[in-house]
Amino acid sequence: MRAPAPYGRMLVRAHDISESGFSFSTDVTLNVGDRIMLGLRHDDDFLVEALIRNIRRDGEFFIIGAERVASS
């Protein structure tokens, strides 16, 4: 995943993936409204842009819910 500065590229653990969105866990604090790029590990040919819609704390991690941004 690619996140806004200062984070850049990060490897995250996916929890749920659907046609319109996905959730993942990370130890990095992101913000609702941040735009991220999700790609398969080691595959820069397929990237999906998404918008962070919700965040909740789960112990030492954050569970992030993101919605795919429609391509124009």
mmCIF file of the N, C-alpha and C atoms, coordinates in Angstrom:
data_MODEL
# 
_entry.id   MODEL 
# 
loop_
_atom_site.group_PDB 
_atom_site.id 
_atom_site.type_symbol 
_atom_site.label_atom_id 
_atom_site.label_alt_id 
_atom_site.label_comp_id 
_atom_site.label_asym_id 
_atom_site.label_entity_id 
_atom_site.label_seq_id 
_atom_site.pdbx_PDB_ins_code 
_atom_site.Cartn_x 
_atom_site.Cartn_y 
_atom_site.Cartn_z 
_atom_site.occupancy 
_atom_site.B_iso_or_equiv 
_atom_site.pdbx_formal_charge 
_atom_site.auth_seq_id 
_atom_site.auth_comp_id 
_atom_site.auth_asym_id 
_atom_site.auth_atom_id 
_atom_site.pdbx_PDB_model_num 
ATOM 1   N N  . MET A 1 1  ? 0.830   -1.152 0.000   1.00 0.00 ? 1  MET A N  1 
ATOM 2   C CA . MET A 1 1  ? 0.000   0.000  0.000   1.00 0.00 ? 1  MET A CA 1 
ATOM 3   C C  . MET A 1 1  ? 0.888   1.232  0.000   1.00 0.00 ? 1  MET A C  1 
ATOM 4   N N  . ARG A 1 2  ? 0.435   2.271  -0.660  1.00 0.00 ? 2  ARG A N  1 
ATOM 5   C CA . ARG A 1 2  ? 1.122   3.558  -0.638  1.00 0.00 ? 2  ARG A CA 1 
ATOM 6   C C  . ARG A 1 2  ? 0.249   4.546  0.109   1.00 0.00 ? 2  ARG A C  1 
ATOM 7   N N  . ALA A 1 3  ? 0.822   5.168  1.122   1.00 0.00 ? 3  ALA A N  1 
ATOM 8   C CA . ALA A 1 3  ? 0.100   6.110  1.970   1.00 0.00 ? 3  ALA A CA 1 
ATOM 9   C C  . ALA A 1 3  ? 0.694   7.498  1.814   1.00 0.00 ? 3  ALA A C  1 
ATOM 10  N N  . PRO A 1 4  ? -0.035  8.507  2.300   1.00 0.00 ? 4  PRO A N  1 
ATOM 11  C CA . PRO A 1 4  ? 0.486   9.871  2.226   1.00 0.00 ? 4  PRO A CA 1 
ATOM 12  C C  . PRO A 1 4  ? 1.802   10.018 2.983   1.00 0.00 ? 4  PRO A C  1 
ATOM 13  N N  . ALA A 1 5  ? 2.554   11.050 2.641   1.00 0.00 ? 5  ALA A N  1 
ATOM 14  C CA . ALA A 1 5  ? 3.812   11.349 3.336   1.00 0.00 ? 5  ALA A CA 1 
ATOM 15  C C  . ALA A 1 5  ? 3.500   11.550 4.814   1.00 0.00 ? 5  ALA A C  1 
ATOM 16  N N  . PRO A 1 6  ? 4.328   11.162 5.676   1.00 0.00 ? 6  PRO A N  1 
ATOM 17  C CA . PRO A 1 6  ? 5.699   10.701 5.479   1.00 0.00 ? 6  PRO A CA 1 
ATOM 18  C C  . PRO A 1 6  ? 5.825   9.187  5.349   1.00 0.00 ? 6  PRO A C  1 
ATOM 19  N N  . TYR A 1 7  ? 4.716   8.448  5.211   1.00 0.00 ? 7  TYR A N  1 
ATOM 20  C CA . TYR A 1 7  ? 4.766   6.992  5.277   1.00 0.00 ? 7  TYR A CA 1 
ATOM 21  C C  . TYR A 1 7  ? 5.203   6.314  4.001   1.00 0.00 ? 7  TYR A C  1 
ATOM 22  N N  . GLY A 1 8  ? 4.698   6.718  2.862   1.00 0.00 ? 8  GLY A N  1 
ATOM 23  C CA . GLY A 1 8  ? 5.079   6.076  1.602   1.00 0.00 ? 8  GLY A CA 1 
ATOM 24  C C  . GLY A 1 8  ? 4.567   4.647  1.512   1.00 0.00 ? 8  GLY A C  1 
ATOM 25  N N  . ARG A 1 9  ? 5.429   3.741  1.072   1.00 0.00 ? 9  ARG A N  1 
ATOM 26  C CA . ARG A 1 9  ? 5.026   2.347  0.894   1.00 0.00 ? 9  ARG A CA 1 
ATOM 27  C C  . ARG A 1 9  ? 4.975   1.621  2.230   1.00 0.00 ? 9  ARG A C  1 
ATOM 28  N N  . MET A 1 10 ? 3.918   0.809  2.399   1.00 0.00 ? 10 MET A N  1 
ATOM 29  C CA . MET A 1 10 ? 3.765   0.012  3.612   1.00 0.00 ? 10 MET A CA 1 
ATOM 30  C C  . MET A 1 10 ? 3.192   -1.345 3.246   1.00 0.00 ? 10 MET A C  1 
ATOM 31  N N  . LEU A 1 11 ? 3.560   -2.338 3.993   1.00 0.00 ? 11 LEU A N  1 
ATOM 32  C CA . LEU A 1 11 ? 2.975   -3.666 3.859   1.00 0.00 ? 11 LEU A CA 1 
ATOM 33  C C  . LEU A 1 11 ? 1.955   -3.796 4.977   1.00 0.00 ? 11 LEU A C  1 
ATOM 34  N N  . VAL A 1 12 ? 0.692   -4.082 4.624   1.00 0.00 ? 12 VAL A N  1 
ATOM 35  C CA . VAL A 1 12 ? -0.379  -4.191 5.616   1.00 0.00 ? 12 VAL A CA 1 
ATOM 36  C C  . VAL A 1 12 ? -1.063  -5.533 5.497   1.00 0.00 ? 12 VAL A C  1 
ATOM 37  N N  . ARG A 1 13 ? -1.755  -5.915 6.533   1.00 0.00 ? 13 ARG A N  1 
ATOM 38  C CA . ARG A 1 13 ? -2.499  -7.177 6.546   1.00 0.00 ? 13 ARG A CA 1 
ATOM 39  C C  . ARG A 1 13 ? -3.965  -6.898 6.229   1.00 0.00 ? 13 ARG A C  1 
ATOM 40  N N  . ALA A 1 14 ? -4.453  -7.463 5.126   1.00 0.00 ? 14 ALA A N  1 
ATOM 41  C CA . ALA A 1 14 ? -5.850  -7.275 4.718   1.00 0.00 ? 14 ALA A CA 1 
ATOM 42  C C  . ALA A 1 14 ? -6.771  -8.083 5.624   1.00 0.00 ? 14 ALA A C  1 
ATOM 43  N N  . HIS A 1 15 ? -7.946  -7.513 5.912   1.00 0.00 ? 15 HIS A N  1 
ATOM 44  C CA . HIS A 1 15 ? -8.954  -8.204 6.714   1.00 0.00 ? 15 HIS A CA 1 
ATOM 45  C C  . HIS A 1 15 ? -10.154 -8.589 5.870   1.00 0.00 ? 15 HIS A C  1 
ATOM 46  N N  . ASP A 1 16 ? -10.638 -7.658 5.090   1.00 0.00 ? 16 ASP A N  1 
ATOM 47  C CA . ASP A 1 16 ? -11.855 -7.887 4.306   1.00 0.00 ? 16 ASP A CA 1 
ATOM 48  C C  . ASP A 1 16 ? -11.709 -7.141 2.989   1.00 0.00 ? 16 ASP A C  1 
ATOM 49  N N  . ILE A 1 17 ? -12.024 -7.808 1.906   1.00 0.00 ? 17 ILE A N  1 
ATOM 50  C CA . ILE A 1 17 ? -11.934 -7.174 0.587   1.00 0.00 ? 17 ILE A CA 1 
ATOM 51  C C  . ILE A 1 17 ? -13.251 -7.407 -0.136  1.00 0.00 ? 17 ILE A C  1 
ATOM 52  N N  . SER A 1 18 ? -13.826 -6.341 -0.671  1.00 0.00 ? 18 SER A N  1 
ATOM 53  C CA . SER A 1 18 ? -15.055 -6.448 -1.447  1.00 0.00 ? 18 SER A CA 1 
ATOM 54  C C  . SER A 1 18 ? -14.884 -5.655 -2.735  1.00 0.00 ? 18 SER A C  1 
ATOM 55  N N  . GLU A 1 19 ? -15.921 -5.624 -3.542  1.00 0.00 ? 19 GLU A N  1 
ATOM 56  C CA . GLU A 1 19 ? -15.858 -4.901 -4.813  1.00 0.00 ? 19 GLU A CA 1 
ATOM 57  C C  . GLU A 1 19 ? -15.656 -3.403 -4.609  1.00 0.00 ? 19 GLU A C  1 
ATOM 58  N N  . SER A 1 20 ? -16.239 -2.851 -3.542  1.00 0.00 ? 20 SER A N  1 
ATOM 59  C CA . SER A 1 20 ? -16.171 -1.398 -3.361  1.00 0.00 ? 20 SER A CA 1 
ATOM 60  C C  . SER A 1 20 ? -15.183 -0.937 -2.296  1.00 0.00 ? 20 SER A C  1 
ATOM 61  N N  . GLY A 1 21 ? -14.610 -1.862 -1.523  1.00 0.00 ? 21 GLY A N  1 
ATOM 62  C CA . GLY A 1 21 ? -13.701 -1.408 -0.489  1.00 0.00 ? 21 GLY A CA 1 
ATOM 63  C C  . GLY A 1 21 ? -12.956 -2.543 0.180   1.00 0.00 ? 21 GLY A C  1 
ATOM 64  N N  . PHE A 1 22 ? -12.226 -2.194 1.228   1.00 0.00 ? 22 PHE A N  1 
ATOM 65  C CA . PHE A 1 22 ? -11.436 -3.187 1.941   1.00 0.00 ? 22 PHE A CA 1 
ATOM 66  C C  . PHE A 1 22 ? -11.087 -2.641 3.317   1.00 0.00 ? 22 PHE A C  1 
ATOM 67  N N  . SER A 1 23 ? -10.689 -3.541 4.199   1.00 0.00 ? 23 SER A N  1 
ATOM 68  C CA . SER A 1 23 ? -10.177 -3.120 5.492   1.00 0.00 ? 23 SER A CA 1 
ATOM 69  C C  . SER A 1 23 ? -8.839  -3.804 5.726   1.00 0.00 ? 23 SER A C  1 
ATOM 70  N N  . PHE A 1 24 ? -8.011  -3.146 6.515   1.00 0.00 ? 24 PHE A N  1 
ATOM 71  C CA . PHE A 1 24 ? -6.684  -3.679 6.796   1.00 0.00 ? 24 PHE A CA 1 
ATOM 72  C C  . PHE A 1 24 ? -6.219  -3.162 8.147   1.00 0.00 ? 24 PHE A C  1 
ATOM 73  N N  . SER A 1 25 ? -5.209  -3.804 8.705   1.00 0.00 ? 25 SER A N  1 
ATOM 74  C CA . SER A 1 25 ? -4.653  -3.335 9.977   1.00 0.00 ? 25 SER A CA 1 
ATOM 75  C C  . SER A 1 25 ? -3.254  -2.786 9.754   1.00 0.00 ? 25 SER A C  1 
ATOM 76  N N  . THR A 1 26 ? -2.915  -1.802 10.561  1.00 0.00 ? 26 THR A N  1 
ATOM 77  C CA . THR A 1 26 ? -1.606  -1.174 10.485  1.00 0.00 ? 26 THR A CA 1 
ATOM 78  C C  . THR A 1 26 ? -1.263  -0.570 11.840  1.00 0.00 ? 26 THR A C  1 
ATOM 79  N N  . ASP A 1 27 ? 0.011   -0.385 12.093  1.00 0.00 ? 27 ASP A N  1 
ATOM 80  C CA . ASP A 1 27 ? 0.413   0.289  13.325  1.00 0.00 ? 27 ASP A CA 1 
ATOM 81  C C  . ASP A 1 27 ? 0.666   1.772  13.073  1.00 0.00 ? 27 ASP A C  1 
ATOM 82  N N  . VAL A 1 28 ? 0.370   2.229  11.858  1.00 0.00 ? 28 VAL A N  1 
ATOM 83  C CA . VAL A 1 28 ? 0.565   3.627  11.461  1.00 0.00 ? 28 VAL A CA 1 
ATOM 84  C C  . VAL A 1 28 ? -0.750  4.384  11.613  1.00 0.00 ? 28 VAL A C  1 
ATOM 85  N N  . THR A 1 29 ? -0.682  5.588  12.156  1.00 0.00 ? 29 THR A N  1 
ATOM 86  C CA . THR A 1 29 ? -1.865  6.426  12.295  1.00 0.00 ? 29 THR A CA 1 
ATOM 87  C C  . THR A 1 29 ? -2.151  7.135  10.978  1.00 0.00 ? 29 THR A C  1 
ATOM 88  N N  . LEU A 1 30 ? -3.252  6.773  10.339  1.00 0.00 ? 30 LEU A N  1 
ATOM 89  C CA . LEU A 1 30 ? -3.709  7.458  9.130   1.00 0.00 ? 30 LEU A CA 1 
ATOM 90  C C  . LEU A 1 30 ? -4.933  8.278  9.515   1.00 0.00 ? 30 LEU A C  1 
ATOM 91  N N  . ASN A 1 31 ? -5.481  9.033  8.574   1.00 0.00 ? 31 ASN A N  1 
ATOM 92  C CA . ASN A 1 31 ? -6.613  9.905  8.867   1.00 0.00 ? 31 ASN A CA 1 
ATOM 93  C C  . ASN A 1 31 ? -7.777  9.634  7.921   1.00 0.00 ? 31 ASN A C  1 
ATOM 94  N N  . VAL A 1 32 ? -9.002  9.780  8.435   1.00 0.00 ? 32 VAL A N  1 
ATOM 95  C CA . VAL A 1 32 ? -10.177 9.714  7.577   1.00 0.00 ? 32 VAL A CA 1 
ATOM 96  C C  . VAL A 1 32 ? -10.010 10.780 6.504   1.00 0.00 ? 32 VAL A C  1 
ATOM 97  N N  . GLY A 1 33 ? -10.251 10.408 5.256   1.00 0.00 ? 33 GLY A N  1 
ATOM 98  C CA . GLY A 1 33 ? -10.097 11.332 4.136   1.00 0.00 ? 33 GLY A CA 1 
ATOM 99  C C  . GLY A 1 33 ? -8.783  11.186 3.397   1.00 0.00 ? 33 GLY A C  1 
ATOM 100 N N  . ASP A 1 34 ? -7.794  10.504 3.991   1.00 0.00 ? 34 ASP A N  1 
ATOM 101 C CA . ASP A 1 34 ? -6.539  10.258 3.278   1.00 0.00 ? 34 ASP A CA 1 
ATOM 102 C C  . ASP A 1 34 ? -6.794  9.396  2.050   1.00 0.00 ? 34 ASP A C  1 
ATOM 103 N N  . ARG A 1 35 ? -6.085  9.690  0.979   1.00 0.00 ? 35 ARG A N  1 
ATOM 104 C CA . ARG A 1 35 ? -6.133  8.854  -0.223  1.00 0.00 ? 35 ARG A CA 1 
ATOM 105 C C  . ARG A 1 35 ? -4.924  7.927  -0.205  1.00 0.00 ? 35 ARG A C  1 
ATOM 106 N N  . ILE A 1 36 ? -5.177  6.655  -0.497  1.00 0.00 ? 36 ILE A N  1 
ATOM 107 C CA . ILE A 1 36 ? -4.116  5.658  -0.514  1.00 0.00 ? 36 ILE A CA 1 
ATOM 108 C C  . ILE A 1 36 ? -4.174  4.887  -1.822  1.00 0.00 ? 36 ILE A C  1 
ATOM 109 N N  . MET A 1 37 ? -3.106  4.207  -2.151  1.00 0.00 ? 37 MET A N  1 
ATOM 110 C CA . MET A 1 37 ? -3.054  3.329  -3.315  1.00 0.00 ? 37 MET A CA 1 
ATOM 111 C C  . MET A 1 37 ? -2.786  1.920  -2.801  1.00 0.00 ? 37 MET A C  1 
ATOM 112 N N  . LEU A 1 38 ? -3.634  0.981  -3.192  1.00 0.00 ? 38 LEU A N  1 
ATOM 113 C CA . LEU A 1 38 ? -3.483  -0.401 -2.778  1.00 0.00 ? 38 LEU A CA 1 
ATOM 114 C C  . LEU A 1 38 ? -3.014  -1.220 -3.965  1.00 0.00 ? 38 LEU A C  1 
ATOM 115 N N  . GLY A 1 39 ? -2.028  -2.028 -3.748  1.00 0.00 ? 39 GLY A N  1 
ATOM 116 C CA . GLY A 1 39 ? -1.536  -2.924 -4.791  1.00 0.00 ? 39 GLY A CA 1 
ATOM 117 C C  . GLY A 1 39 ? -1.256  -4.284 -4.205  1.00 0.00 ? 39 GLY A C  1 
ATOM 118 N N  . LEU A 1 40 ? -1.193  -5.273 -5.056  1.00 0.00 ? 40 LEU A N  1 
ATOM 119 C CA . LEU A 1 40 ? -0.804  -6.597 -4.612  1.00 0.00 ? 40 LEU A CA 1 
ATOM 120 C C  . LEU A 1 40 ? 0.678   -6.589 -4.316  1.00 0.00 ? 40 LEU A C  1 
ATOM 121 N N  . ARG A 1 41 ? 1.088   -7.373 -3.388  1.00 0.00 ? 41 ARG A N  1 
ATOM 122 C CA . ARG A 1 41 ? 2.497   -7.407 -3.003  1.00 0.00 ? 41 ARG A CA 1 
ATOM 123 C C  . ARG A 1 41 ? 3.371   -7.679 -4.224  1.00 0.00 ? 41 ARG A C  1 
ATOM 124 N N  . HIS A 1 42 ? 4.353   -6.851 -4.436  1.00 0.00 ? 42 HIS A N  1 
ATOM 125 C CA . HIS A 1 42 ? 5.326   -6.969 -5.534  1.00 0.00 ? 42 HIS A CA 1 
ATOM 126 C C  . HIS A 1 42 ? 4.697   -6.826 -6.921  1.00 0.00 ? 42 HIS A C  1 
ATOM 127 N N  . ASP A 1 43 ? 3.560   -6.122 -7.046  1.00 0.00 ? 43 ASP A N  1 
ATOM 128 C CA . ASP A 1 43 ? 2.929   -5.945 -8.353  1.00 0.00 ? 43 ASP A CA 1 
ATOM 129 C C  . ASP A 1 43 ? 2.498   -4.496 -8.517  1.00 0.00 ? 43 ASP A C  1 
ATOM 130 N N  . ASP A 1 44 ? 3.354   -3.674 -9.115  1.00 0.00 ? 44 ASP A N  1 
ATOM 131 C CA . ASP A 1 44 ? 3.030   -2.266 -9.324  1.00 0.00 ? 44 ASP A CA 1 
ATOM 132 C C  . ASP A 1 44 ? 2.170   -2.031 -10.564 1.00 0.00 ? 44 ASP A C  1 
ATOM 133 N N  . ASP A 1 45 ? 1.841   -3.086 -11.292 1.00 0.00 ? 45 ASP A N  1 
ATOM 134 C CA . ASP A 1 45 ? 1.030   -2.928 -12.494 1.00 0.00 ? 45 ASP A CA 1 
ATOM 135 C C  . ASP A 1 45 ? -0.456  -2.796 -12.177 1.00 0.00 ? 45 ASP A C  1 
ATOM 136 N N  . PHE A 1 46 ? -0.866  -3.182 -10.972 1.00 0.00 ? 46 PHE A N  1 
ATOM 137 C CA . PHE A 1 46 ? -2.277  -3.130 -10.609 1.00 0.00 ? 46 PHE A CA 1 
ATOM 138 C C  . PHE A 1 46 ? -2.421  -2.388 -9.294  1.00 0.00 ? 46 PHE A C  1 
ATOM 139 N N  . LEU A 1 47 ? -2.814  -1.130 -9.372  1.00 0.00 ? 47 LEU A N  1 
ATOM 140 C CA . LEU A 1 47 ? -3.007  -0.301 -8.182  1.00 0.00 ? 47 LEU A CA 1 
ATOM 141 C C  . LEU A 1 47 ? -4.442  0.209  -8.149  1.00 0.00 ? 47 LEU A C  1 
ATOM 142 N N  . VAL A 1 48 ? -5.026  0.268  -6.965  1.00 0.00 ? 48 VAL A N  1 
ATOM 143 C CA . VAL A 1 48 ? -6.386  0.762  -6.777  1.00 0.00 ? 48 VAL A CA 1 
ATOM 144 C C  . VAL A 1 48 ? -6.321  1.951  -5.827  1.00 0.00 ? 48 VAL A C  1 
ATOM 145 N N  . GLU A 1 49 ? -6.904  3.066  -6.235  1.00 0.00 ? 49 GLU A N  1 
ATOM 146 C CA . GLU A 1 49 ? -6.959  4.243  -5.369  1.00 0.00 ? 49 GLU A CA 1 
ATOM 147 C C  . GLU A 1 49 ? -8.162  4.119  -4.446  1.00 0.00 ? 49 GLU A C  1 
ATOM 148 N N  . ALA A 1 50 ? -7.965  4.475  -3.182  1.00 0.00 ? 50 ALA A N  1 
ATOM 149 C CA . ALA A 1 50 ? -9.044  4.377  -2.203  1.00 0.00 ? 50 ALA A CA 1 
ATOM 150 C C  . ALA A 1 50 ? -8.986  5.559  -1.242  1.00 0.00 ? 50 ALA A C  1 
ATOM 151 N N  . LEU A 1 51 ? -10.118 5.800  -0.594  1.00 0.00 ? 51 LEU A N  1 
ATOM 152 C CA . LEU A 1 51 ? -10.263 6.879  0.367   1.00 0.00 ? 51 LEU A CA 1 
ATOM 153 C C  . LEU A 1 51 ? -10.556 6.255  1.731   1.00 0.00 ? 51 LEU A C  1 
ATOM 154 N N  . ILE A 1 52 ? -9.824  6.656  2.743   1.00 0.00 ? 52 ILE A N  1 
ATOM 155 C CA . ILE A 1 52 ? -10.051 6.116  4.078   1.00 0.00 ? 52 ILE A CA 1 
ATOM 156 C C  . ILE A 1 52 ? -11.357 6.686  4.625   1.00 0.00 ? 52 ILE A C  1 
ATOM 157 N N  . ARG A 1 53 ? -12.270 5.779  5.018   1.00 0.00 ? 53 ARG A N  1 
ATOM 158 C CA . ARG A 1 53 ? -13.592 6.168  5.493   1.00 0.00 ? 53 ARG A CA 1 
ATOM 159 C C  . ARG A 1 53 ? -13.750 6.041  6.999   1.00 0.00 ? 53 ARG A C  1 
ATOM 160 N N  . ASN A 1 54 ? -13.064 5.076  7.622   1.00 0.00 ? 54 ASN A N  1 
ATOM 161 C CA . ASN A 1 54 ? -13.177 4.927  9.073   1.00 0.00 ? 54 ASN A CA 1 
ATOM 162 C C  . ASN A 1 54 ? -11.933 4.273  9.649   1.00 0.00 ? 54 ASN A C  1 
ATOM 163 N N  . ILE A 1 55 ? -11.724 4.549  10.930  1.00 0.00 ? 55 ILE A N  1 
ATOM 164 C CA . ILE A 1 55 ? -10.556 4.036  11.641  1.00 0.00 ? 55 ILE A CA 1 
ATOM 165 C C  . ILE A 1 55 ? -11.003 3.658  13.046  1.00 0.00 ? 55 ILE A C  1 
ATOM 166 N N  . ARG A 1 56 ? -10.552 2.499  13.512  1.00 0.00 ? 56 ARG A N  1 
ATOM 167 C CA . ARG A 1 56 ? -10.801 2.147  14.910  1.00 0.00 ? 56 ARG A CA 1 
ATOM 168 C C  . ARG A 1 56 ? -9.557  1.512  15.497  1.00 0.00 ? 56 ARG A C  1 
ATOM 169 N N  . ARG A 1 57 ? -9.359  1.724  16.758  1.00 0.00 ? 57 ARG A N  1 
ATOM 170 C CA . ARG A 1 57 ? -8.200  1.189  17.481  1.00 0.00 ? 57 ARG A CA 1 
ATOM 171 C C  . ARG A 1 57 ? -8.481  -0.264 17.857  1.00 0.00 ? 57 ARG A C  1 
ATOM 172 N N  . ASP A 1 58 ? -7.467  -1.113 17.717  1.00 0.00 ? 58 ASP A N  1 
ATOM 173 C CA . ASP A 1 58 ? -7.559  -2.514 18.117  1.00 0.00 ? 58 ASP A CA 1 
ATOM 174 C C  . ASP A 1 58 ? -6.233  -2.890 18.769  1.00 0.00 ? 58 ASP A C  1 
ATOM 175 N N  . GLY A 1 59 ? -6.122  -2.642 20.064  1.00 0.00 ? 59 GLY A N  1 
ATOM 176 C CA . GLY A 1 59 ? -4.856  -2.883 20.753  1.00 0.00 ? 59 GLY A CA 1 
ATOM 177 C C  . GLY A 1 59 ? -3.780  -1.943 20.259  1.00 0.00 ? 59 GLY A C  1 
ATOM 178 N N  . GLU A 1 60 ? -2.677  -2.525 19.784  1.00 0.00 ? 60 GLU A N  1 
ATOM 179 C CA . GLU A 1 60 ? -1.562  -1.721 19.273  1.00 0.00 ? 60 GLU A CA 1 
ATOM 180 C C  . GLU A 1 60 ? -1.762  -1.287 17.825  1.00 0.00 ? 60 GLU A C  1 
ATOM 181 N N  . PHE A 1 61 ? -2.817  -1.773 17.193  1.00 0.00 ? 61 PHE A N  1 
ATOM 182 C CA . PHE A 1 61 ? -3.033  -1.521 15.771  1.00 0.00 ? 61 PHE A CA 1 
ATOM 183 C C  . PHE A 1 61 ? -4.274  -0.674 15.528  1.00 0.00 ? 61 PHE A C  1 
ATOM 184 N N  . PHE A 1 62 ? -4.396  -0.214 14.298  1.00 0.00 ? 62 PHE A N  1 
ATOM 185 C CA . PHE A 1 62 ? -5.583  0.480  13.824  1.00 0.00 ? 62 PHE A CA 1 
ATOM 186 C C  . PHE A 1 62 ? -6.214  -0.376 12.734  1.00 0.00 ? 62 PHE A C  1 
ATOM 187 N N  . ILE A 1 63 ? -7.534  -0.514 12.758  1.00 0.00 ? 63 ILE A N  1 
ATOM 188 C CA . ILE A 1 63 ? -8.262  -1.172 11.672  1.00 0.00 ? 63 ILE A CA 1 
ATOM 189 C C  . ILE A 1 63 ? -8.812  -0.054 10.801  1.00 0.00 ? 63 ILE A C  1 
ATOM 190 N N  . ILE A 1 64 ? -8.389  -0.057 9.553   1.00 0.00 ? 64 ILE A N  1 
ATOM 191 C CA . ILE A 1 64 ? -8.729  1.004  8.602   1.00 0.00 ? 64 ILE A CA 1 
ATOM 192 C C  . ILE A 1 64 ? -9.739  0.466  7.593   1.00 0.00 ? 64 ILE A C  1 
ATOM 193 N N  . GLY A 1 65 ? -10.809 1.204  7.378   1.00 0.00 ? 65 GLY A N  1 
ATOM 194 C CA . GLY A 1 65 ? -11.786 0.887  6.343   1.00 0.00 ? 65 GLY A CA 1 
ATOM 195 C C  . GLY A 1 65 ? -11.637 1.893  5.216   1.00 0.00 ? 65 GLY A C  1 
ATOM 196 N N  . ALA A 1 66 ? -11.481 1.405  4.009   1.00 0.00 ? 66 ALA A N  1 
ATOM 197 C CA . ALA A 1 66 ? -11.271 2.283  2.852   1.00 0.00 ? 66 ALA A CA 1 
ATOM 198 C C  . ALA A 1 66 ? -12.228 1.911  1.730   1.00 0.00 ? 66 ALA A C  1 
ATOM 199 N N  . GLU A 1 67 ? -12.643 2.914  0.991   1.00 0.00 ? 67 GLU A N  1 
ATOM 200 C CA . GLU A 1 67 ? -13.562 2.729  -0.135  1.00 0.00 ? 67 GLU A CA 1 
ATOM 201 C C  . GLU A 1 67 ? -12.851 3.064  -1.431  1.00 0.00 ? 67 GLU A C  1 
ATOM 202 N N  . ARG A 1 68 ? -13.010 2.200  -2.405  1.00 0.00 ? 68 ARG A N  1 
ATOM 203 C CA . ARG A 1 68 ? -12.391 2.416  -3.708  1.00 0.00 ? 68 ARG A CA 1 
ATOM 204 C C  . ARG A 1 68 ? -12.920 3.686  -4.345  1.00 0.00 ? 68 ARG A C  1 
ATOM 205 N N  . VAL A 1 69 ? -12.019 4.472  -4.917  1.00 0.00 ? 69 VAL A N  1 
ATOM 206 C CA . VAL A 1 69 ? -12.385 5.692  -5.612  1.00 0.00 ? 69 VAL A CA 1 
ATOM 207 C C  . VAL A 1 69 ? -12.669 5.327  -7.063  1.00 0.00 ? 69 VAL A C  1 
ATOM 208 N N  . ALA A 1 70 ? -13.841 5.723  -7.558  1.00 0.00 ? 70 ALA A N  1 
ATOM 209 C CA . ALA A 1 70 ? -14.218 5.400  -8.938  1.00 0.00 ? 70 ALA A CA 1 
ATOM 210 C C  . ALA A 1 70 ? -13.260 6.062  -9.911  1.00 0.00 ? 70 ALA A C  1 
ATOM 211 N N  . SER A 1 71 ? -12.818 5.303  -10.918 1.00 0.00 ? 71 SER A N  1 
ATOM 212 C CA . SER A 1 71 ? -11.952 5.887  -11.953 1.00 0.00 ? 71 SER A CA 1 
ATOM 213 C C  . SER A 1 71 ? -12.787 6.721  -12.895 1.00 0.00 ? 71 SER A C  1 
ATOM 214 N N  . SER A 1 72 ? -12.169 7.810  -13.352 1.00 0.00 ? 72 SER A N  1 
ATOM 215 C CA . SER A 1 72 ? -12.912 8.674  -14.298 1.00 0.00 ? 72 SER A CA 1 
ATOM 216 C C  . SER A 1 72 ? -12.376 8.538  -15.680 1.00 0.00 ? 72 SER A C  1 
# 
